Amino acid sequence: MSLGYLLPGAPPREASAFERGARSAAEWIAPPQRSPSEALRDMRLPQSALDILTHPLLDLGLSVGDKTVRPRYGSSQHTFTVIGNGGLELFLLHIEGWILDNPTDSKYNALAALPFAFEEGTSLLVLSEALNVIPAIPYRNMIAERWPQKHHLQAIFVPWIDILKLQTLRADHDRARRHLRDVLHLEEWPGPGPGASSVLDMSPEEKQELRRILAGLPDFQDVRGRSVMADLAGLKGVLSGFDFTGNPGTVAGALIIQLQTYGEVSEGRHALGMLLSYLSGLPDTPPATVAFMKDVIRKYRLVPD
């Protein structure tokens, strides 16, 4: 042991990688001194899962957030991750692996009380970072049979391995979307399926970033360059009568608003999407800028897939 632990006022020694690994293994074998009921109070997805899921969820037009509820009986609250798009709301319950493994009375009773936190008809997806497959049989029966029959909850366990597979599909957005639909069983839930967010709901931050990108383009520094850019993007008719004169930042902001509110030029092809598609295809557009514009196009479905 380092003498630093024994000397008053000495800074604590940072644990080595080996010690951190041993501590993690020890916590899996003998979890922290919390009861199952205490552990179930925070069921939010870990950051590792959010890093994998957030982008594909946005591709499907689904938002990601946290929600806290109080059970009908008792005083403890539960916090979990919720995904939705207004008409669809799914609750993702991340339950630690030590709870879903090696059944005991205390674990079983804590899980049996969990449905009282939700209204009848609620859609639940249960998953655990520690479990690549299905949980122990008693919990499997509880989630798949008892919760739906007794509490009228739609509950499905999602193997963690299905979440991890999304990492291998990052470059193939179509396959990633299809895989995520299957993993989250989106077609099985009541209410409308996931759809595109409206481009009219674009955040101020997104519009400001598009304005900054547009105003900084070399071709946007004079009236002639702006007009030619619009023509090459196929927007000559859309922007007929638009005033291209003025400060680059001011004109860029007005142009984005004009295209945002114009709507579709043809089936599935939005005016703003046509401009962003043109700009992202230019050879001198920085990769980070291209990635941002393509994210906006996918999120708001501005051009056909």
N, C-alpha and C positions, 0 to 999 in steps of 0.2 A: 504493500500500500504506500502511496506517496505520502511523505511527511507533510505535504501541503494540507492534508486533511486534519493534521494534528496541531498546526501552528495557528494561533489566533490571527484573524484578519487576512490570512492567505487566500488568494483567489481559488475557487474550486477548479480541479483539474478536469479538462474535457475528456469524456469517455472515448476510448479507442473504438475503431470500427468493430473489432472483435467483441468488445464489451457490449456495444450497442446490439450486435447480432445475438449475443448470448441472452441479453435482456429480452429481446423480442421473442426468442424461442421459449424463454422461461414464462413469458406472459401468455404464450399460446398453450403451453402445458398447464400452467397454473395462472389463470387470468388475474388481473388486478382485483383487489378486494372490493368488488362492487357486487351487489345482488343483481340477478337478472332483471328485476323490475327497474333498478337504477340505470342499468345499461340500455334499457329500451326507451329511456326518456329522450335520448338523442339518436335518431336513426337517419340522419342526413348522409348522403353519399359522400365517401371520402374524396379528397381532391384527385386522387389517381383515377377514379371513375369519372369525375366531372371533366378531367382533361381529355378523356376518350370520348365521352358522350356529347359534350356541349356542341361541337361543330356539326356532327351529323344531325342532332336534334334541330339546330337552327336551319339546316338544309331542308328539313321537313316542315318548317314553319312553326316549330314548337319552342316555347320559352321554358327556361329552367329557373326555379326559385325554391325558397324554403317556406314551410308553413308550420305553425304550432297550433295544436288542438288540446282541449281538456276533455278527458273521458267523462261519460255520463255519471260514472261512479268514481269517487276518489278525488284527490286534489292535485296529483302529479300531472304535468303536461308532457306531451310528446311532440318532438320536432322532427320533421322529415323533409325529403325533397319532393317537389311537385313539378310536373311538366304539363303543359297544356297550350291551347291556342284560343281560349275563350269558350268554345263549345265543348272541348274535350279537356278533361282533367284527370290525370293519373297520379297516384301517390306511390313513390318509390321508397320502400322501407329497407334500409341497409341494416341487417341484424348481424352482430358480430358472430364469428364462427364458433367460439367457445359456447355460445348459447344454443346454436343449432346442432351441436355435436354432443354425443354422450348424454342422452336424456336423463334428467333428474326431476323430482317433483317440483322443485322451486322454479326450474326453467320452464317446465310444462305449464305450470300455473300462471307464470308471468305472461307467456305467450297466449294462453287461453283468455286472459283478461284484456289483451290488446284490442280486439275488435270493438270493445265498448267505446273506444276513442273515435269511431267513425260512424257516420250515418249509414243506414241501410242503402244498398245500391252502389256504394263507393267502390271504385276500381283500385285494387292494390297490386303492386308488383313487389315481390320479396326477393332480395338478393343478398349475398354475402361475399366480401372480397376473399374470404378464406375457403370458400367452397366452389370448386369448379363443376361439381355435379349436384345432385339433389341432396337435401338434408336427411337426417335420420328419419326412419319410417314413422314414428309417432308424430313428428312435426309435419312430415309430408302429408299424412292423412288429415291433420288438423287444418293445414293451409288449403289443401285441394278439396276437402270434403266438409269438415265441420264448420269452417268459416262461411262457406256459401250456404250450407243448409240451415244452420242455426242463426247466423247473423245477416244473411243475404248480402254478403260481400263477394265481389268477384276478385279472387285472389289467385295469382300464378307465381310460382317460384322461377326465377331466371338464373340459370347456371352462369357463374362468373366467366367461364371459358367463352361463352357467347359474347360477353362484353369485350373481352380481350381480342376477339377476332376482328373487331372494328379497326384495331390498329393496323392490321395487314391490308385493310381496304381503303386507307386514307386517300390514295391516289385515284381510286375509282369511285367517284361520288354516286353513280347510279347503283352500283353493287352495295355500297355502304348504306344507302337509303333503303334498299330492299331488305338487306340484312337486319337493319334496325327495326323496320316494320315487323319482321318475323320475330325478332328477339322480344320486342315489347308487346307482341300480339295486338297490334293497333287495330287490325280489322275486326277483332272480337269484342271491342268495347262499345257500349252504347253511345249514341250521340254522333255528331259529324266527325269524320276522320280528319287527320291533320291536313291543313291547307296552307297556302302561302300567306304570310303576313302582307297586309296592304302597304303598298309603297307610300300611301298618304300618311302612314304611321311611322315613317322613317324618323329616327331619332335626330335631335339637333346636332349631336356629335357626328353622326354619319354625314349629314348635309354639310357641316362645316369642313369635314375632311375632304369631301368631294369638291367643295368650293376651293379649298387650298390647292388641291391637285390641279384642277382646271386652270386656276389663275396663274399657276407657276409654269405652265407649258409654254415653250418658246413660240409656238404658233398662235398662242392666245394673247400675245402682247400688242397686237394691232388689229384694227377693225377688219382688214382684208383677211388676215390669218384666221380669225374667228369665223368669218362667213364661209371660207373655204372648208374649214374643219366641219362645220355643220352640214355642208353639201356632201362631203365625202362620207359622212356618217349616215347619209340618206334622210336627212331632216330638213331639206330645203322647203318642202311644202309645209311641214309642221311649224317652222320658224319664220314663215312669210310675215313680214312686217315687224319682226323682232328687232329692237334697237341694240346693235352691237357696239355702239360708241360708249366710251366712258372708261373708268378705272377697271383694270382686269379683275380685281376682287369683287367689285360691285356687279359687273356684267356676269361673272361666273355664278354668283349667288342667284341673280335674276334668271339666268338660263336654267339652272338646276330646278328652281321652283316652277318655271314654265313647263319644262319637260315632265316633272313629277306630276303636275296636275293635268297635263294633256291626256294621259292615258295611253291606250294601245293604238298603234299605227296600223297594225294588221293582227290577225289571230295570234294571240300569245306574245306578240312582240311590242313591248312598251317603248315609248319615245325615249325615256331615260336609259333604258337598256340598250337601245341602238347606239347611243353616244358612248356608253361605257364599254360596249363590245368593240367599237371602233378604236377607242383609245387603248384598251388592253391588248389589242392586236398589233399596235405599233412597235417596231423593233427596238426603239430607244426608250420605251416606258420601263422604269425600274421594276424589278420582280416584286418588291413589296407592294408597290402601287397596283400592279396587275392583280396580285392576290387579294387586295382589299376590294377592288372593283368587282372581281369575280364573286367574292363573298356577298356583296350587295346584290349582284345579279341573281345568285342562287337563292338568297334569303327571301327576296321579294318576287321571284319568278318573273324576271323582266324580259327574258327571251326564252323560246322553247328549249327544252333539254336536247 
